[in-house]
Amino acid sequence: RSTLFPYTTLFRSTITNKGHGPGEFTQIDAWAVNDNEHFLFYHDHLKNYIYKYDMDNCKSESNIPFEDKGYLSGMLSINDSTLAILPSMFAKYGYLYFYQSHTGRILEGIKQEPVPHPGVWAGRTPVFVKTANNSILFQPSETDTVYRIEGSEIEPIISLTVEKPRKSGDKTTGFNISFLHMNNDRIFLGKSGYEKIIKPNFSSTKSLDAENLVFYKNNHTLHRISHIYNDYLGIQLNI
């Protein structure tokens, strides 16, 4: 306990360990927690199931059937019986995103042909977050557009155009607009410069100067702001 952070953190248990034994994981690529924070769901790459962990009783539940066809970029718990899955850009699920029941059945989604992997690639992590009314906000890694997902319907809610990237040899510099948070009539965004280097057997991305923006949906105005934080139990956490 401290005067700056008056809340303590209590260790309860170890959920799992990295390894190759029973119940251990090799590479977790996506995870989610349900709304009341009773269950943790996570996918271990190359496993044909999604783990379900009971956080109240600190024990594993029955696993959810899942056909692994490549890495995942995101997972959300929609309700007591449904997960939303965002495959990685180059995975072979045949969907841009899809909903799956806890019995393993695909319910709906947007189908998409697999994208061939270029061999060497550098890009942003996509945004895949749930809103209070169970819709999903989605920003693909290659765009500056944020979409709202309702079942199998997807529509853009904001699209910002930045300067065209500048390329010189193996190096590309430019700007990204990334979704941070949405609150009522405001959408909070981050604008950051980047420097990307792609060679035949090597790729890297370096972030440059960054600034925060807020977009007001009621009058469609965009403003620069200095700081964004979330007040959680009296603690100011940077977003």
C-alpha positions, 0 to 999 in steps of 0.5 A, a space after each residue: 500500500 502507498 499514498 500514490 497507489 492506495 490499492 494493493 494487488 494480491 497474487 492468487 495463483 499461476 494460470 499456466 506456464 510455458 512449456 510442452 507438458 500437460 496444461 502448458 502453453 507454447 505461444 499464446 496469440 490471443 486472449 479475452 476476459 468475460 464481462 464479469 471477469 469470471 473466465 479467461 479465454 486464451 488460444 495457444 497457437 497450433 492447438 485445436 482448442 481455446 482454453 477456458 480458465 475459471 478465475 474464481 476457483 483458479 482452475 481450468 474449465 472444459 476447453 472450447 473446440 477450435 480449428 487452428 489455421 494460423 495465428 490470431 490477432 484478437 479475441 473478444 468474449 461477447 456473451 456467455 456462449 459466444 466469442 469473436 475471433 480476429 484472425 491475423 492478416 495472413 492466416 487461412 481461416 477464410 474470414 476477416 473476422 467471425 463469431 464462434 459459439 463455445 461449442 466450436 460452431 462458427 455462427 457468422 462473420 465476414 468471409 475473406 480470401 486468404 492474403 498471401 504472405 509477402 515473406 517479409 512484412 512490418 505493420 501495426 497491430 490491429 485494433 479489435 475492442 468491444 463497446 458497452 452494447 456488444 458491438 465491436 470497433 475494428 481498425 485493420 493494421 493497414 488502414 487509418 479507418 475505424 469500423 463498427 461491427 454489428 454481427 455480419 455488418 461492418 461500417 466505417 465510423 471515422 476515416 482520417 487521411 494523412 500524408 502519403 508515405 515517403 520511400 527511399 530505397 529500403 526505408 519508408 517514413 510516414 504517419 499512422 492514425 491509431 484508435 485509442 478509446 471512444 467515450 460517448 460523442 468523442 473518439 480518441 486517436 493517436 497520430 505517430 510517425 514511423 520509419 519502416 525498413 524492409 529488406 529481402 530477409 529483414 524488416 523493422 519498424 520504429 516509432 517517431 514523434 507522436 501526438 494525441 487527437 480527439 474527434 467530436 462526432 456531433 460536429 465532426 471537428 478534430 482537436 489536438 490534446 496533450 494527455 489522455 488517461 483513464 481514472 480507475 479507482 482513483 488511479 490515473 492510467 495513461 491510455 
